[in-house]
């Protein structure tokens, strides 16, 4: 799964890396991004790529209660094209959630050791995501979920699931505005190639979502 991550880059670096023309309204770096928070994502509106904030935890447009979002921070890529909550979004509402590392907890006996995981060859990257708009009265809520898959050999040592990270060469293909059949989006995700990871241990300080400073990423010496 993917339940915590970081985004520490400067706004200008993000705009350049993802070829975004407009500034990001309200951008702020974070050492400990958690479900329920607003997260930076990129979509294509049919004319251009845009970066903005979505709340992490998908609330489908048809949901009766927005609290469902806390149960939908991740979507399994193997079955998302068949599930009512995600099928329509796989076709028309694909997004890229921007990050520069993520956390995962490795079970060691009765304890869980948090680790910070990065790409070996590039700093910024995008998780494959889905988004939707939920409305109640005059209030509109824009939310997202991060797609996951079975862990690759590197991640299997840490956790059995992992987020799908889009290769640089295929980011635009994922968010391009023309509709896909859900099965086509599913096939795309199955062909995404993994990149090389690196990881190091951090302290349990990161376990609390309220903690959001450099201590979250400090390596255990």
N, C-alpha and C positions, 0 to 999 in steps of 0.2 A: 504494500500500500504506500501511499505518500501522505503523511500527516503533518509534517513541518518542513520548512525550507527557508532559505535566505535570499535576499536580493540587496546587495551592498553597492552596486555600481553607481557611478554618476549618471545623471539624466542624459547628458550629452553622449556618453558611451552607449547607452541603450538606444537612443535615437539613431546613432550611426550604425550600430550592429544590426538593427532590424529595419533599417531604411524607412524610418518614420519622419515625416515632414513637419508635423505639428508638435508643439511642446506638450508635455504630459501634465495635465492639470492636477495639482496636489501631490506630486511625486514625493515620496520619502523612502529612504533605504530602511531595511529591517533585518535584524539578526535572527529573528524568531517568528516567522510568519505561521499563523495557526488557523485552523478551520473557524469560520464565523467572521474572520477579518476580511477587509477589502484587499484584493490582490490585483497586481498589474497584469493585464492581458492584452493581446493584440488580435484584432479582427480585421477583416476586409469588408468595407461597406458597399462594395460594388464600384467605387471610384478610386479609393485609396486605402492603404493600411492605416489603422488608427490604434493608438494605445490609450487605455483607460482602465478604470477600476471596476471589478466585479466582486460580489461577495462570494467567498469560498464556501460552497455547500449548496448544491443545486436544488432550486425550488422550481419544479416543472410548472408550466403555465396553467395547468389544470388542477394543481394542488389546492386543497382546501385550507391547509395550514402551513405557513412558512417554516415552522419548526422541522419539517421533513428534511430541510437542508442539512441539518446536523448529521443525518444518516447517509448523506449522499455527497461526501467530499471526494470520493473516488468512484470510478465506473470501470468494471472489468471489460477490457477490450475484446475478450473472447466472445462475449455475449451481448455487448451493448447494442449491436445492430438488431437484436431480437426483443429487447426489453422496452415496454411502453414508455418508461421514463426517458430513454435515450434514443430510441429508434429515429424519431423525427429530427432530433438534433444532429445525429450522425449525417443526415442528409443535407441540412441547411445551416446549422449553427455550430460550426467548428471554430475553435479559438486556440490561441497559444498562450500559456501562462508563463511569464518570464521569471527566471531564477538564475542564481549562480552557484547554488549548492543545495543539497537537501540532507535532512537528518533521518537516520534509521536506528532502531534499537536492536542490538544483537543479544539474544538470551545466552547468558553464561551462568549455568547452574540455576540458582534461584533469583539471580539478579539480571538486569538488562543494562547493557553498556551502550550509551548513545554514541553514534559515530556521525561525523560530517563527511559527506560524499560529494566529490567534485568530478568534473570531466578533466581528463589529463591534458587535453590539447586545446581547450578553449574555456574562457571564463563564463561568458553568458550563454544561456541556452533557453529553449522553450519546451515546456511540457505540452503534449497533445491534450487538448481540453475540449469541453462542450459547454455551451452557455444557453441561457433561456431568460425570458422576461416574464415576471409574475406580477399581476396587478390586483389590488384590492382598493375599491373606491377610487380616489384620486392618487393613490400611491403606487408607484412602479418600482419593482425590485429586480435588479439584474444580477444573476448568480451564475456560478460555474462549477464544474467538477473536473478532476484530473484523471485521465485514463491510465490504467495500469495493466501489467501483464506478468506472466511467470518470470521469476528472477533468472538472469543470465548466470553463468558460472561464477563470476565475481560476486554478485549480489547474493547468491545462494548461501554463501558463508555467513551472511548477515541476516537475511530475511527471505521468505519464499516469494514475495511479490516486489515489484519495482514500478516506478512511474515510467511512462513512455516519453523519452526525450527525442525530439524531432531532429534528424540530421540537418545541418545547415542548408544543404542543397535541396531539402524537401519541405522546408518551412512554408514557403509560399504555396506550394501544392496543397498542403493541408488546409490552409485558411482561404484559399481562392473562393470567390463568391458563388460560382455556378454550382447548382445542386448535384449531389451524387445520390445514387441509390444507397441505402444503408449498407448493403452488401459490399459495395465498392469502397466505402469508407473502412469497413471491416478488413477488406483485403489489403488496403493501403497500410493499415496498422500492423498487419501480419508480416509485411515486407520491410518494415523499418529496421535498419541495421543498428546494432548497439555500437557505442563508442567505448573507448578505454576509460575506466574510472580510477580514481584514487580515493583513499579514505583514511581518516585518523580518528582516534578516540577524543571525545570531549567530556566534560564533567556533567553530572546530573543537574547542574544549574539550568541547562536548556530544557529540562523536563517541564518547568513551569512556564506557561505561555506569557505570563506577565513579565518575565525576564527578557529584556531586549537590549543587550549591549555587547561589547566585545568579549565579555566573559563567556558568552554562548559558544563562540568559535575557538576559544583558547585551547590548544592541544594539551592533553595530559602529558606532563614531562616524566 
